[in-house]
Amino acid sequence: MNVMTLFEQTDRALTLSANQFAGRSLVLDQVVNHIVYLPLLNGGVFLTAYWWLWFEADETTVCAQRRNVVASLLGAIVIAGVSHLLKGFLQLHYLPLHYPDLGIRLPFVVALTPINDVSSFPSTHAALFFSLSVPLWMHSRWLGAAAVVWTLLVICLPLLYLGYHWASDVVAGAVFGVALMLLLRRLIGAAGLPDRVVRFSATNPPAFYAVAWLFALQFALLFGDVRAFFLDAASLARALLS
């Protein structure tokens, strides 16, 4: 047995294990589906942690974490964008649901759609939220560990349950997100952008927090509104040019 075959079999076994209870209970399928699409349990939880760090003060009442918060959130945006682009370019494999011979169970709440041009590798959810766990881990081991467990059990496992991702998608997304976050934090910090944002928050709080609120809202929604706007704009442009 070669290494690739062993890897593929392990990937398949882990994916099927997470999916084995799907399609058995309508209530369970609905609960898992709500977990996947509920912003509060995804971006909302992580934003709460980052807002906590933003306002956390040390013994001298200095909010020392603000520079790191800015660098981390900017890095997370880059990671999510790059991961999404990789899914379009790599074309390694599609959703497990699109492989009828795999033995995947179709949840009651999932409608099988035609295969599109976007693969499932790597998982953008895994890349984004595991990357966001890195700064939390660097600040506090228990907070980082809680973020990793939350990402694994509440964000990624439901995606495997519904057949939206392979186990390898999650592992690759996690490795990619963590590695890129470590790199981007250094690069963004060296550019001085976090310092300028922190200074702006101190000199013009009304404008900063108004923009920060909009940013936090879109982040909690995983920029779904922004992505929908650009998709609609692209569709309109293609219609006008055709």
Stockholm file with secondary structure:
# STOCKHOLM 1.0

chainA/1-242         MNVMTLFEQTDRALTLSANQFAGRSLVLDQVVNHIVYLPLLNGGVFLTAYWWLWFEADETTVCAQRRNVVASLLGAIVIAGVSHLLKGFLQLHYLPLHYPDLGIRLPFVVALTPINDVSSFPSTHAALFFSLSVPLWMHSRWLGAAAVVWTLLVICLPLLYLGYHWASDVVAGAVFGVALMLLLRRLIGAAGLPDRVVRFSATNPPAFYAVAWLFALQFALLFGDVRAFFLDAASLARALLS
#=GR chainA/1-242 SS CCHHHHHHHHHHHHHHHHHTTTTSCHHHHHHHHHHHHCGGGTHHHHHHHHHHHHHCCCTTSCCTTHHHHHHHHHHHHHHHHHHHHHHHHHCCCCCGGGCGGGTCCCCTTCCCCCCCSCCCCSCHHHHHHHHHHHHHHHHCHHHHHHHHHHIIIIIIHHHHHTTSCCHHHHHHHHHHHHHHHHHHHHHHHHHTHHHHHHHHHHHCHHHHHHHHHHHHHHHHTTTHHHHHHHHHHHHHHHHHHC
#=GC SS_cons         CCHHHHHHHHHHHHHHHHHTTTTSCHHHHHHHHHHHHCGGGTHHHHHHHHHHHHHCCCTTSCCTTHHHHHHHHHHHHHHHHHHHHHHHHHCCCCCGGGCGGGTCCCCTTCCCCCCCSCCCCSCHHHHHHHHHHHHHHHHCHHHHHHHHHHIIIIIIHHHHHTTSCCHHHHHHHHHHHHHHHHHHHHHHHHHTHHHHHHHHHHHCHHHHHHHHHHHHHHHHTTTHHHHHHHHHHHHHHHHHHC
//
